[in-house]
Amino acid sequence: MINVIDRRVSPRISCDLWVDYEVMGTRTQAGRITNIGTDGVLLTTQGASPSVGTELLLHFHLPLSNRRVQAVGKVRWATQGIAGVEFGDLRHQAQDEIWRYYARESARQWGVRPPELSGTRRGLEVLREGALDAWRRLISESERPSGDTGMEPG
């Protein structure tokens, strides 16, 4: 087994989503997204994988929405039938859809409780900083070793 260092900016969650994708200027192909994060997806293809560096246009639905997500991504690595795709600049709506799905599924898969928008101090922090930033902070805090506050001493 090959040991691969995970250099992703954000973690991923398992999923099984249909995706239509196209290499810019070619015909649309069907595939599956088998993991997703806020910065990219794992694309499983029925044929040969797109080459590293190729830009793709992805279209997929997330279970929380009736809207179709459109995302541009770049293939960062590829093997036969599988490609790691990093999102480019996402439109606000697509980013929001992906974050909502990611937040719900990561809470379900990892047993992390999402921040609540209540009158509690934590709820007020969430309202002030925005839900996406709050999720990033919560995930970051959950990945720290116990007792690590994230603050430098002194």
Helices and strands as residue ranges (DSSP letters): E 12-23, E 29-37, E 40-45, E 55-61, E 68-79, E 82-87, H 92-110, H 121-129, H 131-143
